[in-house]
Amino acid sequence: MPRTPRLAAASSGTGRTPLATPEDVAAYLGVPVKTLYQWRHRRIGPNALKVGRHLRYRWPEVDEWLAAQSAYDLTA
């Protein structure tokens, strides 16, 4: 059963969105989880946090990273 992290946060009433797992971010971006780990190793992907031995992502940072990937200069 797929998890819905954003819906869980909305119903909790805290106003915070939960941290995303690599699986959540991979599904959102449409890339394999392995690609996220490769991007992290090469330091080109969205910023990830270590929580214990687990990687977690902040949704706003993922969205900022994604927006930066599509911002390039077409005038050159």
Secondary structure, DSSP 8 states (H G I E B T S, - for coil): ----HHHHHHHHSS-----B-HHHHHHHHTS-HHHHHHHHHHT-S--EEEETTEEEE-HHHHHHHHHHHT---S--
